[in-house]
Amino acid sequence: TPPTALYLRPPRLAQAIKSVAIARQYVEEEAIDLCCRPEFVEITEDGGENTTSALRLLVLVEQT
């Protein structure tokens, strides 16, 4: 399974996307490409009383 990260707040999501963009530059010389696939998920909080939407990023690695 690919690495995943779960984000509830926009600033943290933006920082994660920037981090993947920077990491792509580091592995580019090794013919490796990183990309993200977003997925929307629902998270249940407070013992099932509250449901919140979140964005999960799957980080995919491809050999180029």
Backbone bond lengths (Angstrom), bond angles and torsions (degrees), N, CA, C in turn:
res aa  C-N    CA-C-N  psi(-1)  N-CA   C-N-CA  omega(-1)  CA-C   N-CA-C  phi
1 T - - - 1.450 - - 1.530 109.42 -
2 P 1.313 116.13 143.17 1.470 118.89 179.53 1.524 111.28 -72.89
3 P 1.326 116.37 156.97 1.466 119.06 174.68 1.524 110.12 -62.09
4 T 1.309 116.37 143.33 1.461 120.51 178.79 1.518 110.39 -129.53
5 A 1.307 114.54 156.56 1.461 121.47 174.65 1.516 107.02 -139.62
6 L 1.302 117.04 141.82 1.457 122.49 -176.85 1.519 108.99 -115.95
7 Y 1.342 115.78 129.63 1.466 120.55 -175.41 1.520 111.16 -128.70
8 L 1.320 115.04 132.51 1.457 121.40 177.93 1.527 112.17 -105.02
9 R 1.304 118.27 -21.80 1.464 122.27 -174.67 1.526 110.79 -118.34
10 P 1.327 118.25 136.70 1.472 121.81 -178.25 1.532 115.53 -54.96
11 P 1.343 120.77 -41.80 1.474 118.57 -179.20 1.531 113.15 -61.58
12 R 1.303 116.84 -36.66 1.471 119.85 179.54 1.521 110.89 -71.02
13 L 1.305 116.89 -36.73 1.469 120.61 177.00 1.520 110.08 -64.37
14 A 1.318 117.41 -44.15 1.460 121.28 179.13 1.528 110.46 -61.05
15 Q 1.315 117.40 -41.71 1.460 120.92 179.04 1.528 110.90 -64.82
16 A 1.313 117.51 -38.08 1.470 120.63 179.10 1.529 110.93 -65.31
17 I 1.313 117.18 -40.85 1.463 120.50 179.41 1.526 109.94 -66.80
18 K 1.313 117.46 -40.23 1.467 120.66 176.16 1.529 110.36 -61.68
19 S 1.317 116.88 -39.85 1.461 120.91 -179.96 1.524 111.64 -63.00
20 V 1.312 117.46 -40.66 1.460 120.75 177.69 1.531 109.93 -66.31
21 A 1.324 117.57 -39.48 1.461 120.97 178.67 1.532 110.79 -62.07
22 I 1.320 117.30 -41.42 1.464 121.04 178.39 1.528 110.47 -68.49
23 A 1.324 117.25 -41.75 1.462 121.27 179.49 1.526 111.29 -62.47
24 R 1.327 117.21 -34.25 1.474 120.59 178.08 1.521 110.95 -58.23
25 Q 1.319 116.49 -38.38 1.464 120.30 -179.86 1.531 111.34 -65.72
26 Y 1.313 117.68 -36.71 1.455 121.41 -178.66 1.531 112.37 -69.43
27 V 1.314 118.10 -36.37 1.467 120.50 -176.03 1.529 112.89 -96.10
28 E 1.317 117.58 -2.37 1.465 121.34 -178.47 1.534 111.75 -60.32
29 E 1.330 117.62 -39.25 1.464 121.67 -179.54 1.524 112.39 -63.52
30 E 1.317 117.06 -23.69 1.466 122.01 -179.18 1.524 111.87 -94.44
31 A 1.330 117.31 14.79 1.468 123.75 179.49 1.528 111.73 59.76
32 I 1.320 115.50 39.81 1.461 121.55 177.20 1.525 107.75 -118.80
33 D 1.315 115.73 137.37 1.461 120.37 177.38 1.518 108.97 -121.08
34 L 1.309 116.06 137.66 1.464 122.30 176.15 1.518 108.34 -110.42
35 C 1.313 116.37 140.91 1.459 120.05 173.53 1.529 108.19 -145.19
36 C 1.313 115.88 164.03 1.464 121.73 -178.12 1.520 109.80 -117.29
37 R 1.299 115.27 144.20 1.454 121.41 172.30 1.525 107.28 -123.05
38 P 1.322 117.05 113.84 1.466 119.27 -179.17 1.533 111.45 -80.28
39 E 1.303 115.39 146.77 1.471 122.37 174.07 1.523 108.14 -137.75
40 F 1.294 116.41 134.57 1.459 120.18 174.47 1.521 108.99 -89.14
41 V 1.322 115.65 133.01 1.461 121.86 180.00 1.520 109.24 -132.60
42 E 1.312 116.14 160.35 1.463 121.23 175.01 1.516 108.27 -111.13
43 I 1.313 115.34 135.35 1.455 122.27 -179.77 1.523 108.15 -113.94
44 T 1.317 115.70 131.59 1.460 120.96 177.95 1.524 108.59 -95.99
45 E 1.326 115.70 128.91 1.462 121.62 -178.83 1.523 109.81 -121.71
46 D 1.302 115.79 167.10 1.466 123.11 175.76 1.524 112.34 55.31
47 G 1.324 115.51 46.63 1.462 119.37 176.76 1.515 113.89 66.90
48 G 1.302 118.05 27.20 1.456 121.75 176.75 1.509 114.98 96.07
49 E 1.325 117.40 2.54 1.460 120.06 -177.69 1.529 112.83 -81.92
50 N 1.330 117.56 -35.11 1.461 121.65 -177.23 1.519 110.35 -117.82
51 T 1.324 115.93 138.60 1.455 121.71 176.85 1.521 108.42 -118.96
52 T 1.324 115.99 132.05 1.451 122.43 -179.36 1.519 109.39 -124.68
53 S 1.317 116.96 141.46 1.458 120.89 174.24 1.516 109.35 -85.24
54 A 1.321 115.37 144.63 1.463 121.33 178.44 1.522 108.25 -142.13
55 L 1.304 115.14 165.37 1.459 121.38 177.46 1.517 108.12 -114.33
56 R 1.319 115.78 126.13 1.459 121.33 177.32 1.526 107.56 -106.32
57 L 1.327 116.86 131.57 1.456 121.84 176.69 1.521 109.18 -103.36
58 L 1.309 116.08 123.79 1.457 120.81 171.22 1.521 106.67 -95.33
59 V 1.307 117.45 125.60 1.458 121.48 179.27 1.525 107.64 -96.62
60 L 1.329 115.53 116.80 1.461 121.67 -176.80 1.523 109.68 -105.26
61 V 1.326 115.31 139.49 1.463 122.03 -179.45 1.526 107.77 -114.14
62 E 1.326 115.94 128.86 1.463 121.19 179.14 1.516 109.56 -126.91
63 Q 1.326 116.47 136.22 1.462 121.32 174.14 1.522 107.00 -86.40
64 T 1.338 116.74 125.02 1.471 119.87 -177.76 1.506 111.75 -102.21
